[in-house]
């Protein structure tokens, strides 16, 4: 009992005492020196990180924690004189910038700050000093703005703005109406659309649209194939032979073979004989694929489907290494692959 009382007294004393958890910087935390802090915002975060030997995100977080704006590259301070300001608006910003040795962005910013409109520009669009005569205005909209600008010796922008100011629509070449003679209409569906389109000088889609409007079916050059017993025997031939000698497309050949249940010559399903299946996992997939006439991936997929593990490559690599030394071609022996050594057959 005395022990329990002493324990309760100690717990009560600890409870009454104010506990303070001391907190301090992490021992692995980077310590920012006064010089590095002075560089925050004055150099890019990557440059400060390179000097301090830390990552750029660490510099960025410290800069944001201190409320410092990121570094922004600023160009040299330009002192604008009256002569420089007088050039603003006399030509495009790019030309004025080249003359003053500045960037076009600086010239554009100063011109808008002073309130000078752009060269050839007013409240909106270009402002041109060109005197538009009736002969010049008559050309607007008769051709593309590029063509009119070349004829008048002006820029395309000035021509476009003047046309917009006068409400003149842009030039659009008229759609030529196709004349359909009776002789051409009589050939629709009897000749190919491409031939008629070439004759009229139009697109094949135009001929197709006209033929569909008249309800004329397209030309059928191929006659329906008659199903005979001879046809089933022909489907055993390779597809290249059927296409070259009989003019059958690959889709038609595949459809007929499905109808008659005929597999294509050399079909992979006919190659998986019991003898070939027995060699899976006992010989390299590359050897079986080369002899059977399929890809190595096909042999690999077939073997995995049957749950047959792959042949360890060590034995085959050893044979290839020995054959390379002897200058001969490696030969795979099925007896060795099945775990039968040459000595096991001896008595």
Residue frames relative to the residue before (quaternion, step in Angstrom):
aa qw qx qy qz dx dy dz
X 1.0000 0.0000 0.0000 0.0000 0.00 0.00 0.00
X 0.6420 0.5336 -0.3255 0.4440 3.55 0.99 -0.86
X 0.6397 0.5302 -0.3248 0.4519 3.56 1.07 -0.77
X 0.6550 0.5111 -0.3211 0.4546 3.56 0.97 -0.79
X 0.6376 0.5253 -0.3372 0.4515 3.57 1.04 -0.76
X 0.6583 0.5057 -0.3209 0.4560 3.60 0.93 -0.86
X 0.6391 0.5221 -0.3256 0.4615 3.61 1.03 -0.79
X 0.6593 0.4986 -0.3138 0.4672 3.61 0.95 -0.83
X 0.6349 0.5258 -0.3345 0.4567 3.59 1.04 -0.73
X 0.6540 0.5049 -0.3256 0.4597 3.62 0.97 -0.79
X 0.6547 0.5069 -0.3194 0.4608 3.60 0.97 -0.82
X 0.6437 0.5128 -0.3276 0.4640 3.59 1.04 -0.75
X 0.6418 0.5199 -0.3280 0.4585 3.60 1.02 -0.75
X 0.6511 0.5022 -0.3136 0.4749 3.59 1.01 -0.78
X 0.6536 0.5228 -0.3177 0.4456 3.58 1.01 -0.80
X 0.6798 0.4915 -0.2956 0.4570 3.57 0.98 -0.81
X 0.6388 0.5297 -0.3373 0.4445 3.58 1.08 -0.61
X 0.4306 -0.6909 0.5151 0.2683 3.64 -0.96 0.85
X 0.2175 -0.7830 0.5749 0.0959 3.52 -0.68 1.15
X 0.0896 -0.7834 0.6149 0.0121 3.58 -0.86 1.01
X 0.2536 -0.7591 0.5844 0.1339 3.57 -0.77 1.09
X 0.3120 -0.7599 0.5424 0.1759 3.51 -0.63 1.10
X 0.0787 -0.7860 0.6131 0.0049 3.54 -0.94 0.99
X 0.0544 0.7930 -0.6037 0.0610 3.53 -1.01 0.78
X 0.6993 -0.4483 0.3246 0.4525 3.56 -1.22 0.02
X 0.5642 -0.5905 0.4549 0.3551 3.52 -1.17 0.66
X 0.5380 -0.6512 0.4107 0.3433 3.60 -0.86 0.82
X 0.7184 0.4257 -0.2559 0.4870 3.60 1.13 -0.58
X 0.4566 0.6964 -0.4500 0.3227 3.60 1.26 0.08
X 0.4952 -0.6645 0.4755 0.2953 3.54 -1.04 0.85
X 0.2926 -0.7549 0.5656 0.1571 3.55 -0.93 0.93
X 0.2881 -0.7792 0.5415 0.1291 3.53 -0.62 1.20
X 0.2846 -0.7586 0.5671 0.1478 3.53 -0.73 1.10
X 0.6666 -0.5090 0.3608 0.4079 3.54 -1.25 0.29
X 0.6461 0.5286 -0.3269 0.4430 3.59 1.02 -0.74
X 0.6701 0.4852 -0.3069 0.4705 3.58 0.96 -0.82
X 0.6321 0.5272 -0.3386 0.4558 3.59 0.99 -0.75
X 0.6458 0.5264 -0.3229 0.4490 3.57 1.05 -0.74
X 0.6621 0.5074 -0.3085 0.4571 3.60 1.17 -0.46
X 0.5077 0.6550 -0.4318 0.3561 3.61 1.20 -0.30
X 0.8115 0.2039 -0.1880 0.5143 3.57 -0.76 1.07
X 0.6679 0.4693 -0.3024 0.4921 3.57 1.24 -0.33
X 0.7473 0.1937 -0.1333 0.6215 3.56 1.29 -0.38
X 0.6189 -0.5240 0.4077 0.4198 3.60 -1.18 0.32
X 0.6186 -0.5650 0.3904 0.3817 3.57 -1.13 0.62
X 0.6273 0.5449 -0.3475 0.4347 3.59 1.03 -0.70
X 0.6599 0.5026 -0.3136 0.4621 3.59 1.01 -0.81
X 0.6471 0.4979 -0.3218 0.4794 3.61 0.99 -0.78
X 0.6407 0.5240 -0.3274 0.4557 3.58 1.01 -0.79
X 0.6451 0.5189 -0.3227 0.4588 3.57 1.03 -0.75
X 0.6750 0.4798 -0.3010 0.4728 3.58 1.01 -0.73
X 0.7382 0.4152 -0.2416 0.4736 3.57 0.98 -0.76
X 0.4327 -0.7177 0.4524 0.3050 3.58 1.23 -0.24
X 0.5707 0.5407 -0.3973 0.4735 3.57 1.12 0.68
X 0.6197 -0.5399 0.4110 0.3943 3.55 -1.33 0.01
X 0.6283 -0.5496 0.3989 0.3796 3.55 -1.26 0.44
X 0.6303 0.5187 -0.3660 0.4469 3.69 0.94 -0.64
X 0.6130 0.5417 -0.3573 0.4506 3.62 1.09 -0.63
X 0.6531 0.4943 -0.3073 0.4845 3.57 1.00 -0.83
X 0.6504 0.5214 -0.3247 0.4470 3.57 0.94 -0.82
X 0.6623 0.5010 -0.3139 0.4602 3.60 0.92 -0.85
X 0.6591 0.4980 -0.3164 0.4664 3.60 0.96 -0.80
X 0.6440 0.5168 -0.3260 0.4603 3.58 1.01 -0.79
X 0.6663 0.4840 -0.3046 0.4786 3.58 0.96 -0.82
X 0.6294 0.5408 -0.3419 0.4411 3.60 1.03 -0.73
X 0.7110 0.4218 -0.2463 0.5059 3.57 1.10 -0.70
X 0.4768 -0.7048 0.4242 0.3098 3.61 1.26 -0.01
X 0.4244 0.6940 -0.4674 0.3461 3.59 1.11 0.67
X 0.4516 -0.6884 0.5008 0.2670 3.57 -0.91 0.92
X 0.5482 -0.6206 0.4346 0.3541 3.60 -1.09 0.60
X 0.6129 -0.5595 0.4239 0.3627 3.51 -1.28 0.42
X 0.0401 -0.7724 0.6338 -0.0019 3.55 -0.99 0.90
X 0.4222 -0.7097 0.5069 0.2474 3.50 -0.84 1.03
X 0.0924 -0.7882 0.6082 0.0185 3.53 -0.90 0.94
X 0.4316 -0.7015 0.5079 0.2521 3.51 -0.98 0.87
X 0.6862 -0.4652 0.3382 0.4453 3.54 -1.25 0.09
X 0.5234 -0.6323 0.4738 0.3189 3.54 -1.11 0.69
X 0.1974 -0.7894 0.5760 0.0784 3.54 -0.74 1.12
X 0.2318 -0.7499 0.6070 0.1246 3.54 -0.91 0.99
X 0.2206 -0.8082 0.5373 0.0972 3.53 -0.36 1.27
X 0.2042 -0.7744 0.5924 0.0880 3.51 -0.73 1.16
X 0.6729 -0.4854 0.3571 0.4291 3.57 -1.28 0.16
X 0.6323 0.5294 -0.3415 0.4509 3.59 1.03 -0.69
X 0.6572 0.5017 -0.3118 0.4681 3.59 1.02 -0.77
X 0.6598 0.4968 -0.3143 0.4681 3.58 0.95 -0.82
X 0.6209 0.5594 -0.3451 0.4271 3.58 1.10 -0.68
X 0.6447 0.5246 -0.3270 0.4497 3.61 1.15 -0.48
X 0.5459 0.6320 -0.4065 0.3705 3.58 1.17 -0.41
X 0.8093 0.2490 -0.2090 0.4893 3.55 -0.90 0.99
X 0.5718 0.5930 -0.3934 0.4082 3.59 1.24 -0.15
X 0.7719 0.0379 -0.0343 0.6336 3.57 1.26 -0.33
X 0.7114 -0.4179 0.3107 0.4719 3.55 -1.23 -0.03
X 0.6425 -0.5476 0.3724 0.3856 3.56 -1.19 0.53
X 0.6344 0.5373 -0.3393 0.4402 3.58 1.02 -0.72
X 0.6675 0.4888 -0.3067 0.4706 3.60 0.94 -0.85
X 0.6541 0.4955 -0.3136 0.4778 3.59 0.95 -0.84
X 0.6365 0.5270 -0.3328 0.4544 3.60 1.00 -0.75
X 0.6448 0.5054 -0.3254 0.4720 3.60 0.99 -0.76
X 0.6646 0.5064 -0.3114 0.4528 3.56 1.00 -0.77
X 0.7405 0.3984 -0.2198 0.4946 3.58 1.03 -0.74
X 0.4451 -0.7016 0.4525 0.3238 3.58 1.23 -0.23
X 0.5467 0.5864 -0.4035 0.4409 3.57 1.12 0.69
X 0.5776 -0.5503 0.4525 0.3984 3.53 -1.31 -0.07
X 0.6037 -0.5713 0.4141 0.3711 3.55 -1.18 0.54
X 0.6127 0.5540 -0.3537 0.4389 3.60 1.10 -0.64
X 0.6482 0.5120 -0.3238 0.4614 3.60 1.01 -0.79
X 0.6572 0.4972 -0.3118 0.4730 3.57 0.95 -0.85
X 0.6513 0.5189 -0.3188 0.4526 3.58 0.96 -0.84
X 0.6603 0.5044 -0.3103 0.4619 3.58 0.96 -0.87
X 0.6779 0.4880 -0.3026 0.4590 3.61 0.88 -0.88
X 0.6419 0.5284 -0.3300 0.4470 3.58 0.99 -0.82
X 0.6844 0.4600 -0.2906 0.4853 3.60 0.93 -0.85
X 0.6189 0.5461 -0.3466 0.4457 3.59 1.11 -0.64
X 0.6914 0.4560 -0.2688 0.4917 3.56 1.01 -0.81
X 0.4655 -0.6935 0.4373 0.3335 3.59 1.17 -0.52
X 0.4398 0.6713 -0.4729 0.3637 3.57 1.18 0.54
X 0.4114 -0.7145 0.4976 0.2696 3.62 -0.73 0.95
X 0.6202 -0.5588 0.4021 0.3760 3.53 -1.22 0.48
X 0.6480 -0.5119 0.3851 0.4121 3.51 -1.25 0.42
X 0.8085 0.0883 -0.1162 0.5701 3.52 -0.64 1.17
X 0.6471 0.5271 -0.3252 0.4446 3.59 1.18 0.35
X 0.1843 -0.7643 0.6085 0.1077 3.53 -1.09 0.76
X 0.8101 -0.1166 0.1270 0.5604 3.55 -0.89 -0.94
X 0.7651 -0.0734 0.0302 0.6390 3.55 1.16 -0.65
X 0.8137 0.2553 -0.1859 0.4880 3.52 -1.16 0.63
X 0.6870 -0.4929 0.3490 0.4041 3.55 -1.32 0.14
X 0.2016 -0.7312 0.6367 0.1389 3.50 -1.20 0.65
X 0.1181 -0.8345 0.5381 0.0104 3.53 -0.40 1.22
X 0.3721 -0.7102 0.5569 0.2168 3.51 -1.18 0.68
X 0.4228 0.7080 -0.4591 0.3304 3.53 1.31 0.23
X 0.3317 -0.7141 0.5813 0.2055 3.55 -1.04 0.80
X 0.2326 -0.8013 0.5418 0.1015 3.51 -0.36 1.27
X 0.1618 -0.7870 0.5932 0.0508 3.52 -0.59 1.21
X 0.6727 -0.5094 0.3359 0.4184 3.61 -1.18 0.43
X 0.6325 0.5300 -0.3478 0.4450 3.58 1.00 -0.69
X 0.6672 0.4890 -0.2958 0.4777 3.57 1.03 -0.74
X 0.6592 0.5037 -0.3144 0.4614 3.57 0.97 -0.80
X 0.6129 0.5684 -0.3512 0.4219 3.57 1.12 -0.62
X 0.6447 0.5315 -0.3281 0.4408 3.63 1.16 -0.43
X 0.5463 0.6317 -0.4087 0.3681 3.59 1.17 -0.40
X 0.8147 0.2263 -0.1958 0.4967 3.55 -0.85 1.02
X 0.5894 0.5771 -0.3812 0.4174 3.61 1.20 -0.18
X 0.7680 0.0695 -0.0527 0.6345 3.56 1.27 -0.34
X 0.6947 -0.4391 0.3361 0.4601 3.55 -1.27 -0.01
X 0.6439 -0.5455 0.3738 0.3850 3.55 -1.20 0.54
X 0.6173 0.5444 -0.3519 0.4458 3.60 1.07 -0.67
X 0.6703 0.4948 -0.3009 0.4640 3.57 0.93 -0.91
X 0.6615 0.4948 -0.3076 0.4722 3.60 0.92 -0.89
X 0.6412 0.5278 -0.3301 0.4487 3.59 0.99 -0.79
X 0.6553 0.4971 -0.3171 0.4721 3.58 1.00 -0.76
X 0.6504 0.5146 -0.3257 0.4540 3.59 0.99 -0.76
X 0.7490 0.3914 -0.2127 0.4905 3.58 0.98 -0.83
X 0.4268 -0.7128 0.4612 0.3114 3.59 1.22 -0.24
X 0.5308 0.6033 -0.4134 0.4282 3.56 1.11 0.70
X 0.5810 -0.5523 0.4458 0.3983 3.54 -1.32 0.00
X 0.6132 -0.5641 0.4028 0.3787 3.53 -1.19 0.52
X 0.6200 0.5653 -0.3483 0.4179 3.60 1.05 -0.73
X 0.6606 0.5031 -0.3113 0.4621 3.59 0.96 -0.85
X 0.6500 0.5033 -0.3182 0.4721 3.59 0.99 -0.82
X 0.6509 0.5162 -0.3221 0.4540 3.58 0.94 -0.85
X 0.6732 0.4998 -0.3103 0.4481 3.60 0.89 -0.89
X 0.6602 0.5033 -0.3179 0.4580 3.61 0.94 -0.83
X 0.6426 0.5104 -0.3290 0.4673 3.57 1.02 -0.73
X 0.6521 0.4987 -0.3121 0.4782 3.57 1.03 -0.78
X 0.6348 0.5420 -0.3302 0.4407 3.60 1.01 -0.75
X 0.7289 0.4062 -0.2279 0.5017 3.56 1.03 -0.77
X 0.4652 -0.7056 0.4339 0.3122 3.60 1.24 -0.07
X 0.3966 0.7024 -0.4885 0.3328 3.56 1.11 0.64
X 0.4341 -0.7069 0.4989 0.2510 3.55 -0.84 0.99
X 0.5728 -0.5941 0.4431 0.3501 3.49 -1.23 0.57
X 0.5876 -0.5954 0.4213 0.3503 3.51 -1.20 0.57
X 0.0073 0.7706 -0.6363 0.0348 3.53 -0.95 0.95
X 0.3985 -0.7242 0.4948 0.2681 3.60 -0.55 1.05
X 0.4837 -0.6822 0.4571 0.3028 3.58 -0.83 0.89
X 0.4634 -0.6627 0.5155 0.2836 3.53 -1.10 0.73
X 0.3766 -0.7485 0.5035 0.2106 3.51 -0.64 1.15
X 0.3792 -0.7213 0.5365 0.2193 3.52 -0.81 1.04
X 0.3507 -0.7434 0.5367 0.1905 3.54 -0.84 1.01
X 0.2565 -0.7502 0.5946 0.1336 3.52 -0.84 1.05
X 0.1612 -0.8011 0.5740 0.0530 3.55 -0.68 1.13
X 0.2089 -0.7842 0.5705 0.1267 3.62 -0.21 1.17
X 0.6335 -0.5432 0.3900 0.3894 3.54 -1.22 0.47
X 0.6285 0.5418 -0.3473 0.4369 3.58 1.01 -0.74
X 0.6612 0.4899 -0.3091 0.4767 3.60 1.03 -0.76
X 0.6442 0.5220 -0.3270 0.4534 3.58 0.99 -0.81
X 0.6517 0.5200 -0.3246 0.4466 3.57 1.05 -0.69
X 0.6782 0.4819 -0.2940 0.4704 3.60 1.20 -0.43
X 0.4664 0.6692 -0.4573 0.3543 3.60 1.23 -0.06
X 0.7940 0.2318 -0.2108 0.5209 3.54 -0.78 1.06
X 0.6865 0.4328 -0.2826 0.5114 3.57 1.27 -0.25
X 0.7472 0.2102 -0.1515 0.6120 3.53 1.30 -0.32
X 0.6334 -0.5443 0.3847 0.3932 3.53 -1.23 0.37
X 0.5802 -0.5996 0.4268 0.3489 3.55 -1.14 0.69
X 0.6319 0.5423 -0.3423 0.4353 3.59 1.03 -0.69
X 0.6491 0.5116 -0.3281 0.4575 3.59 1.00 -0.74
X 0.6637 0.4823 -0.3080 0.4817 3.60 0.94 -0.85
X 0.6400 0.5202 -0.3328 0.4572 3.62 0.99 -0.76
X 0.6482 0.5032 -0.3209 0.4729 3.58 1.01 -0.72
X 0.6399 0.5293 -0.3207 0.4555 3.57 1.07 -0.70
X 0.7438 0.3905 -0.2189 0.4964 3.61 0.96 -0.84
X 0.4274 -0.7103 0.4616 0.3158 3.59 1.21 -0.34
X 0.5529 0.5709 -0.4073 0.4500 3.57 1.08 0.72
X 0.6268 -0.5275 0.4054 0.4056 3.54 -1.29 -0.04
X 0.5939 -0.5710 0.4136 0.3875 3.61 -1.11 0.49
X 0.5957 0.5697 -0.3740 0.4251 3.59 1.11 -0.57
X 0.6115 0.5454 -0.3525 0.4519 3.59 1.11 -0.62
X 0.6549 0.4896 -0.3064 0.4874 3.57 0.98 -0.82
X 0.6376 0.5272 -0.3275 0.4563 3.58 0.98 -0.79
X 0.6570 0.5079 -0.3159 0.4589 3.58 0.95 -0.85
X 0.6601 0.5019 -0.3092 0.4656 3.59 0.96 -0.83
X 0.6598 0.5038 -0.3174 0.4583 3.58 0.94 -0.82
X 0.6623 0.4894 -0.3131 0.4731 3.60 1.00 -0.75
X 0.6068 0.5472 -0.3590 0.4511 3.59 1.09 -0.60
X 0.7141 0.4227 -0.2437 0.5020 3.58 1.05 -0.76
X 0.4530 -0.7124 0.4390 0.3075 3.60 1.26 -0.09
X 0.4173 0.6956 -0.4738 0.3428 3.57 1.12 0.66
X 0.3868 -0.7239 0.5128 0.2518 3.63 -0.71 0.96
X 0.5767 -0.5949 0.4208 0.3693 3.59 -1.15 0.45
X 0.6350 -0.5298 0.4067 0.3883 3.51 -1.33 0.31
X 0.1640 -0.7684 0.6145 0.0712 3.54 -0.96 0.96
X 0.1496 -0.8175 0.5527 0.0621 3.54 -0.30 1.25
X 0.6993 0.4373 -0.2706 0.4966 3.59 1.14 -0.52
X 0.3325 -0.7306 0.5687 0.1796 3.52 -0.94 0.96
X 0.5876 -0.5782 0.4123 0.3878 3.61 -1.08 0.55
X 0.4470 -0.6964 0.5040 0.2473 3.54 -1.08 0.83
X 0.3405 -0.7359 0.5558 0.1835 3.54 -0.89 1.01
X 0.3501 -0.7384 0.5394 0.2029 3.58 -0.82 1.03
X 0.1028 0.7825 -0.6026 0.1181 3.56 -0.57 1.21
X 0.6514 -0.4934 0.3910 0.4235 3.56 -1.31 0.12
X 0.6103 0.5595 -0.3467 0.4407 3.53 1.11 -0.71
X 0.6103 0.5688 -0.3493 0.4265 3.57 1.08 -0.70
X 0.6392 0.5271 -0.3324 0.4506 3.59 1.00 -0.75
X 0.6527 0.4996 -0.3165 0.4736 3.57 1.06 -0.70
X 0.6444 0.5275 -0.3270 0.4467 3.58 1.08 -0.65
X 0.6241 0.5758 -0.3440 0.4006 3.58 1.07 -0.68
X 0.5580 0.5932 -0.3951 0.4251 3.59 1.24 -0.22
X 0.5699 0.6008 -0.3823 0.4101 3.59 1.20 -0.48
X 0.6257 -0.5374 0.3941 0.4054 3.60 -1.17 0.39
X 0.6148 -0.5800 0.3925 0.3628 3.55 -1.13 0.62
X 0.6213 0.5498 -0.3519 0.4335 3.59 1.04 -0.70
X 0.6515 0.5072 -0.3156 0.4677 3.58 1.02 -0.77
X 0.6582 0.5036 -0.3136 0.4636 3.59 0.93 -0.84
X 0.6702 0.4908 -0.3062 0.4649 3.58 1.01 -0.75
X 0.7055 0.4702 -0.2769 0.4523 3.58 0.97 -0.80
X 0.7626 0.3856 -0.2103 0.4749 3.59 0.84 -0.92
X 0.8035 0.2884 -0.1282 0.5048 3.60 0.96 -0.83
X 0.4472 -0.7372 0.4273 0.2718 3.60 1.25 0.04
X 0.4156 0.6995 -0.4803 0.3275 3.58 1.07 0.65
X 0.4084 -0.7022 0.5266 0.2505 3.55 -1.00 0.82
X 0.6579 -0.5175 0.3662 0.4065 3.55 -1.25 0.33
X 0.6332 0.5294 -0.3392 0.4513 3.61 1.04 -0.69
X 0.6578 0.4999 -0.3106 0.4700 3.59 0.97 -0.86
X 0.6447 0.5193 -0.3259 0.4565 3.60 0.97 -0.83
X 0.6640 0.4960 -0.3076 0.4674 3.58 0.92 -0.87
X 0.6475 0.5202 -0.3210 0.4551 3.61 1.01 -0.78
X 0.6737 0.4872 -0.3010 0.4671 3.60 0.92 -0.87
X 0.6464 0.5152 -0.3288 0.4567 3.59 0.98 -0.75
X 0.6320 0.5076 -0.3373 0.4786 3.58 1.08 -0.64
X 0.6407 0.5304 -0.3299 0.4464 3.59 1.00 -0.76
X 0.7651 0.3612 -0.1920 0.4973 3.59 0.89 -0.92
X 0.4268 -0.7175 0.4579 0.3055 3.59 1.26 -0.17
X 0.4307 0.6820 -0.4647 0.3654 3.55 1.10 0.71
X 0.3126 -0.7404 0.5672 0.1800 3.54 -0.88 0.97
X 0.5631 -0.5918 0.4523 0.3580 3.53 -1.16 0.55
X 0.5754 -0.5912 0.4163 0.3823 3.61 -1.05 0.63
X 0.8016 0.2183 -0.1961 0.5210 3.52 -0.90 0.96
X 0.2887 0.7726 -0.5174 0.2283 3.58 1.20 0.45
X 0.5677 -0.6564 0.3768 0.3239 3.54 -0.89 0.97
X 0.6246 0.5610 -0.3600 0.4069 3.59 1.03 -0.66
X 0.6603 0.4962 -0.3126 0.4691 3.60 1.15 -0.54
X 0.6466 0.5477 -0.3230 0.4213 3.56 1.20 -0.31
X 0.6249 0.5300 -0.3568 0.4486 3.58 1.17 -0.32
X 0.0160 0.8109 -0.5791 0.0834 3.52 0.37 1.31
X 0.6708 -0.4853 0.3499 0.4383 3.63 -1.19 0.27
X 0.6312 0.5354 -0.3441 0.4433 3.58 1.03 -0.71
X 0.6702 0.4849 -0.2990 0.4757 3.59 0.99 -0.87
X 0.6478 0.5193 -0.3238 0.4536 3.58 0.97 -0.80
X 0.6422 0.5254 -0.3300 0.4500 3.58 1.08 -0.68
X 0.6623 0.5096 -0.3111 0.4525 3.61 1.14 -0.47
X 0.5039 0.6596 -0.4291 0.3562 3.60 1.23 -0.29
X 0.8081 0.2226 -0.1978 0.5083 3.55 -0.83 1.02
X 0.6882 0.4392 -0.2819 0.5041 3.57 1.26 -0.21
X 0.7460 0.2101 -0.1448 0.6152 3.54 1.30 -0.30
X 0.6236 -0.5434 0.3872 0.4074 3.61 -1.12 0.45
X 0.5725 -0.6063 0.4296 0.3464 3.56 -1.08 0.69
X 0.6263 0.5525 -0.3471 0.4266 3.57 1.04 -0.69
X 0.6478 0.5153 -0.3186 0.4618 3.59 1.03 -0.80
X 0.6645 0.4898 -0.3047 0.4750 3.59 0.92 -0.88
X 0.6570 0.5164 -0.3196 0.4466 3.59 0.91 -0.85
X 0.6613 0.5091 -0.3111 0.4546 3.57 1.00 -0.79
X 0.7028 0.4578 -0.2756 0.4696 3.59 0.96 -0.79
X 0.6998 0.4604 -0.2735 0.4727 3.58 0.97 -0.81
X 0.4410 -0.7129 0.4475 0.3116 3.59 1.11 -0.61
X 0.5787 0.5263 -0.4029 0.4752 3.58 1.10 0.70
X 0.6182 -0.5392 0.4084 0.4004 3.54 -1.28 0.06
X 0.6280 -0.5388 0.4067 0.3873 3.53 -1.27 0.41
X 0.6108 0.5523 -0.3498 0.4467 3.57 1.10 -0.66
X 0.6280 0.5332 -0.3395 0.4540 3.61 1.05 -0.70
X 0.6548 0.4920 -0.3130 0.4809 3.57 0.98 -0.82
X 0.6418 0.5240 -0.3201 0.4594 3.56 0.99 -0.83
X 0.6700 0.4952 -0.3035 0.4624 3.59 0.92 -0.88
X 0.6506 0.5098 -0.3192 0.4636 3.59 0.97 -0.82
X 0.6646 0.5070 -0.3107 0.4525 3.58 0.95 -0.85
X 0.6693 0.4858 -0.3027 0.4738 3.58 0.98 -0.79
X 0.6082 0.5528 -0.3567 0.4441 3.57 1.09 -0.63
X 0.7139 0.4244 -0.2399 0.5027 3.57 1.04 -0.79
X 0.4720 -0.7009 0.4299 0.3181 3.59 1.25 -0.07
X 0.4277 0.6922 -0.4689 0.3437 3.57 1.13 0.60
X 0.3911 -0.7270 0.5018 0.2583 3.64 -0.67 0.96
X 0.5739 -0.5983 0.4424 0.3420 3.52 -1.24 0.47
X 0.5469 -0.5991 0.4753 0.3406 3.52 -1.24 0.50
X 0.4835 -0.6409 0.4937 0.3342 3.63 -0.90 0.78
X 0.4295 -0.7460 0.4565 0.2247 3.51 -0.82 1.01
X 0.4969 0.6916 -0.4343 0.2936 3.61 1.19 -0.35
X 0.6787 0.4953 -0.3110 0.4442 3.59 0.89 -0.90
X 0.6807 0.4871 -0.3014 0.4566 3.54 0.93 -0.88
X 0.6387 0.5078 -0.3339 0.4719 3.59 1.02 -0.72
X 0.6201 0.5392 -0.3466 0.4524 3.58 1.07 -0.69
X 0.6546 0.4988 -0.3206 0.4690 3.60 0.95 -0.81
X 0.6562 0.5038 -0.3234 0.4592 3.55 0.94 -0.79
X 0.6398 0.5222 -0.3290 0.4580 3.59 1.04 -0.75
X 0.6619 0.4944 -0.3076 0.4720 3.59 0.95 -0.86
X 0.6643 0.5004 -0.3104 0.4604 3.57 0.96 -0.87
X 0.6275 0.5328 -0.3443 0.4515 3.58 1.05 -0.69
X 0.6412 0.5152 -0.3253 0.4665 3.58 1.03 -0.74
X 0.7151 0.4405 -0.2527 0.4804 3.56 0.97 -0.87
X 0.4408 -0.7043 0.4578 0.3163 3.58 1.19 -0.32
X 0.5630 0.5753 -0.3943 0.4434 3.56 1.20 0.50
X 0.5563 -0.5865 0.4697 0.3548 3.54 -1.36 -0.02
X 0.4549 -0.6914 0.4732 0.3018 3.64 -0.81 0.88
X 0.1482 -0.7757 0.6110 0.0540 3.55 -0.98 0.95
X 0.2788 -0.7645 0.5587 0.1604 3.53 -0.83 0.99
X 0.1920 -0.7802 0.5905 0.0750 3.53 -0.83 1.06
X 0.4433 -0.7209 0.4674 0.2556 3.51 -0.71 1.10
X 0.6110 0.5651 -0.3584 0.4230 3.57 1.04 -0.69
X 0.6500 0.4972 -0.3171 0.4793 3.57 1.03 -0.77
X 0.6550 0.5294 -0.3205 0.4336 3.58 0.98 -0.86
X 0.6891 0.4722 -0.2825 0.4716 3.56 1.10 -0.65
X 0.6200 -0.5701 0.3420 0.4167 3.57 1.23 0.21
X 0.5428 0.6022 -0.4130 0.4149 3.57 1.28 0.22
X 0.2139 -0.7784 0.5776 0.1214 3.56 -0.60 1.04
X 0.6356 -0.5406 0.3853 0.3940 3.53 -1.25 0.34
X 0.6637 0.5031 -0.3152 0.4551 3.57 1.09 -0.58
X 0.5940 0.5933 -0.3848 0.3835 3.60 1.13 -0.52
X 0.6605 0.5144 -0.3183 0.4446 3.56 1.16 -0.52
X 0.5940 0.5733 -0.3759 0.4210 3.56 1.21 -0.28
X 0.2903 -0.7438 0.5780 0.1684 3.54 -1.12 0.61
